[in-house]
């Protein structure tokens, strides 16, 4: 069986068009399913807010411990 040049180029062109179309379709579907840039940034923002709240609680605990120790040392000197 002989493959003619015209058949080869038609197949190549059709394959390239289908490949491009499927790639663009996959990008759209991923965007609809929540893998978009906006959803990634929202998730990252949520994570950063949670970490900031944890650090604030930690700083609060350390500050109260420092105040308690300073008060204890102040009472010992009197």
C-alpha positions as CSV (number, residue, x, y, z in Angstrom):
1,X,0.0,0.0,0.0
2,X,1.4,3.3,-1.1
3,X,0.9,6.5,1.0
4,X,0.6,9.5,-1.3
5,X,2.0,12.9,-0.4
6,X,-1.4,14.5,-0.4
7,X,-2.8,11.9,2.0
8,X,0.2,12.3,4.3
9,X,-0.2,16.1,4.5
10,X,-3.9,15.9,5.0
11,X,-3.4,13.4,7.9
12,X,-0.7,15.6,9.4
13,X,-2.8,18.7,9.1
14,X,-5.9,17.0,10.5
15,X,-3.8,15.6,13.4
16,X,-2.3,19.0,14.2
17,X,-5.8,20.6,14.2
18,X,-7.2,17.9,16.4
19,X,-4.3,18.1,18.8
20,X,-4.6,21.8,19.1
21,X,-8.3,21.6,19.6
22,X,-8.1,19.0,22.3
23,X,-5.3,20.9,24.1
24,X,-7.4,24.1,24.2
25,X,-10.5,22.1,25.3
26,X,-8.5,20.5,28.1
27,X,-7.3,24.0,29.3
28,X,-11.0,25.2,29.4
29,X,-12.2,22.1,31.3
30,X,-9.3,22.5,33.8
31,X,-10.4,26.1,34.3
32,X,-14.0,25.1,34.9
33,X,-13.0,22.4,37.4
34,X,-11.1,24.9,39.6
35,X,-7.5,24.5,38.5
36,X,-7.4,28.1,37.3
37,X,-5.0,30.7,38.4
38,X,-7.7,32.5,40.4
39,X,-8.6,29.4,42.4
40,X,-4.9,28.7,43.0
41,X,-4.4,32.2,44.4
42,X,-7.5,31.9,46.6
43,X,-6.1,28.7,48.1
44,X,-2.7,30.2,48.6
45,X,-4.3,33.3,50.3
46,X,-6.3,31.0,52.6
47,X,-3.2,29.1,53.6
48,X,-1.2,32.3,54.3
49,X,-4.1,33.7,56.4
50,X,-4.1,30.5,58.5
51,X,-0.3,30.6,59.0
52,X,-0.5,34.3,60.0
53,X,-3.2,33.5,62.6
54,X,-1.0,30.7,64.0
55,X,1.9,33.0,64.2
56,X,-0.2,35.7,65.9
57,X,-1.4,33.1,68.5
58,X,2.2,32.1,69.1
59,X,3.4,35.7,69.5
60,X,0.5,36.3,72.0
61,X,1.5,33.3,74.0
62,X,5.2,34.3,74.1
63,X,4.2,37.9,75.1
64,X,2.0,36.7,77.9
65,X,4.8,34.4,79.1
66,X,7.3,37.2,79.0
67,X,5.0,39.5,80.9
68,X,4.4,36.8,83.5
69,X,8.1,36.3,83.9
70,X,8.8,40.0,84.2
71,X,6.1,40.3,86.9
72,X,7.6,37.4,88.8
73,X,11.1,38.9,88.6
74,X,9.8,42.3,89.7
75,X,8.1,40.7,92.8
76,X,11.2,38.8,93.8
77,X,13.3,42.0,93.8
78,X,10.9,43.8,96.1
